[in-house]
Amino acid sequence: MMPAAEKLRISRITSVKDLRAAARRMALSDPWLKLGLDAASCFSGLSAPYRETYAASIGGAPAGHVTINMSGLLRGYIQVLFVAEGLRGQGVGEELLRFAEEKIFRASPNVFLCVSSFNKGAIRFYRKLGYKLTGRLKDFLVKGSDELLMRKTTGPLRTFKPMK
Ligand SMILES: CC(C)(COP(=O)(O)OP(=O)(O)OC[C@H]1O[C@@H](n2cnc3c(N)ncnc32)[C@H](O)[C@@H]1OP(=O)(O)O)[C@@H](O)C(=O)NCCC(=O)NCCS
């Protein structure tokens, strides 16, 4: 584990104030900037029903967050994964993703996520951690950029046994 990741504390956030602050931080960063998603749209993404947001901090300072969606056909969908700019490349993203996977794999054999076709660093990151390209949503959020649907799976739904 890399040094920054070793000091991480991860806990769920539910208060509107904390969710708004997390939304403001991600809205200042790509890919959300490039996609024209402001703090209000980011807040909707974090606070919609069935979403759970887990925030990582180091020494009390925010380091990033992950939001998962545990309903519908794409149950186990990672809505957002964000690491604070100054902490990227130090294992925080991998730690947050593994935390989310652990939760999701208790309830479902699939983890899904979308990544923008221009977000080459993130695509490399997800591939390295076992995610496979599953579909392409053409011009999904803005014209000229596709959303790539990626999936990591432990097997078919029909033979999956959820953990109690
Ligand atoms: C993509 C992201 C979540 C990865 O988290 P991280 O903590 O930076 O990544 P880790 O340190 O755990 O893993 C490092 C790998 O991430 C990838 N990576 C993606 N963006 C990176 C960045 N800005 N800096 C460093 N590594 C990055 C690289 O593949 C790197 O592996 P490499 O060093 O072998 O090339 C994070 O960089 C981030 O929040 N980026 C902006 C928001 C974003 O794109 N989120 C995903 C939306 S689907």
The ligand as an ORCA input file, in Angstrom:
! r2SCAN-3c Opt
* xyz 0 1
  C      -8.784      8.195    -11.633
  C      -8.508      8.321    -10.125
  C      -9.762      7.988     -9.342
  C      -7.395      7.326     -9.754
  O      -7.104      7.469     -8.373
  P      -5.562      7.711     -7.910
  O      -5.531      7.759     -6.451
  O      -5.042      8.878     -8.656
  O      -4.906      6.380     -8.514
  P      -3.966      5.323     -7.780
  O      -2.800      6.031     -7.181
  O      -4.757      4.440     -6.910
  O      -3.508      4.488     -9.044
  C      -2.596      5.082     -9.943
  C      -3.073      4.882    -11.360
  O      -4.188      5.704    -11.636
  C      -4.102      6.210    -12.968
  N      -4.305      7.660    -12.923
  C      -5.374      8.264    -13.458
  N      -5.321      9.568    -13.284
  C      -4.206      9.836    -12.594
  C      -3.613     11.032    -12.104
  N      -4.146     12.221    -12.314
  N      -2.470     10.914    -11.413
  C      -1.903      9.714    -11.242
  N      -2.413      8.546    -11.671
  C      -3.565      8.606    -12.348
  C      -2.811      5.739    -13.560
  O      -3.141      4.606    -14.366
  C      -2.013      5.293    -12.369
  O      -1.262      4.166    -12.656
  P       0.241      4.309    -13.242
  O       0.965      5.133    -12.230
  O       0.699      2.890    -13.314
  O       0.108      4.978    -14.551
  C      -8.008      9.756     -9.736
  O      -6.835     10.056    -10.446
  C      -9.032     10.847     -9.984
  O      -9.828     11.172     -9.100
  N      -9.017     11.460    -11.172
  C      -9.943     12.532    -11.494
  C     -11.382     12.092    -11.445
  C     -11.645     10.894    -12.338
  O     -11.202     10.823    -13.483
  N     -12.403      9.943    -11.786
  C     -12.844      8.781    -12.516
  C     -14.106      9.149    -13.205
  S     -14.831      7.721    -13.959
*
